[in-house]
Amino acid sequence: MDQNQVNQSIFITNAFASEFPAEHTGLWRQFEKEVPLKDRSGIYGSDNVAYVRWLKNQNHPAYEEFRAGIVKKEMEQ
């Protein structure tokens, strides 16, 4: 895991939490129950990297909407 991946994951986690706070809170709780601590700990930001990876696999509508919004913003630039 490189520092760029950690930084991106922290940014994505914070941005998603800001845009979808209720969904993020519920999903984070689910993430903590489903992903073993050993798979989400270590260096600073490891939990964020694991959370973003987990979110991508969940196909949750709020996260998919969030991702679609990022893609749309990138295409508009």
MOCOR-V561141 format. One record per residue. N is the residue number from 1. RES is the residue in one letter. SS is DSSP state (~ for helix, > for strand, _ for the rest). PHI is phi in radians with two decimals (999 if undefined). PSI is psi in radians with two decimals (none if undefined). Layout:
N	RES	SS	PHI	PSI
N	RES	SS	PHI	PSI
This chain:
1	M	_	999	2.16
2	D	_	-1.74	2.90
3	Q	~	-1.10	-0.59
4	N	~	-1.10	-0.76
5	Q	~	-1.09	-0.73
6	V	~	-1.09	-0.85
7	N	~	-1.05	-0.77
8	Q	~	-1.09	-0.73
9	S	~	-1.16	-0.68
10	I	~	-1.11	-0.78
11	F	~	-1.06	-0.83
12	I	~	-1.08	-0.78
13	T	~	-1.04	-0.83
14	N	~	-1.17	-0.71
15	A	~	-1.15	-0.77
16	F	~	-1.09	-0.74
17	A	~	-1.10	-0.61
18	S	~	-1.25	-0.70
19	E	~	-1.43	-0.58
20	F	_	-2.32	1.18
21	P	~	-1.07	-0.76
22	A	~	-1.16	-0.77
23	E	~	-1.11	-0.75
24	H	~	-1.04	-0.80
25	T	~	-1.05	-0.82
26	G	~	-1.14	-0.74
27	L	~	-1.18	-0.65
28	W	~	-1.10	-0.73
29	R	~	-1.08	-0.76
30	Q	~	-1.10	-0.76
31	F	~	-0.98	-0.81
32	E	~	-1.10	-0.57
33	K	~	-1.32	-0.63
34	E	~	-1.58	-0.50
35	V	_	-1.81	2.09
36	P	_	-1.01	2.54
37	L	~	-0.95	-0.67
38	K	~	-1.11	-0.40
39	D	~	-1.59	-0.05
40	R	_	-2.35	0.41
41	S	_	-2.33	2.98
42	G	_	2.35	-2.11
43	I	_	-1.26	2.83
44	Y	_	-0.96	2.23
45	G	_	1.67	-0.10
46	S	~	-1.03	-0.67
47	D	~	-1.13	-0.63
48	N	~	-1.18	-0.72
49	V	~	-1.08	-0.81
50	A	~	-1.14	-0.67
51	Y	~	-1.12	-0.81
52	V	~	-1.11	-0.74
53	R	~	-1.05	-0.78
54	W	~	-1.12	-0.77
55	L	~	-1.03	-0.75
56	K	~	-1.03	-0.60
57	N	~	-1.40	-0.28
58	Q	~	-1.38	-0.48
59	N	_	0.95	0.67
60	H	_	-1.24	2.35
61	P	~	-0.95	-0.71
62	A	~	-1.14	-0.73
63	Y	~	-1.22	-0.65
64	E	~	-1.13	-0.69
65	E	~	-1.11	-0.74
66	F	~	-1.04	-0.85
67	R	~	-1.09	-0.71
68	A	~	-1.10	-0.65
69	G	~	-1.14	-0.65
70	I	~	-1.15	-0.79
71	V	~	-1.07	-0.76
72	K	~	-1.08	-0.78
73	K	~	-1.10	-0.69
74	E	~	-1.15	-0.65
75	M	~	-1.27	-0.48
76	E	~	-1.34	-0.28
77	Q	_	-1.36	none
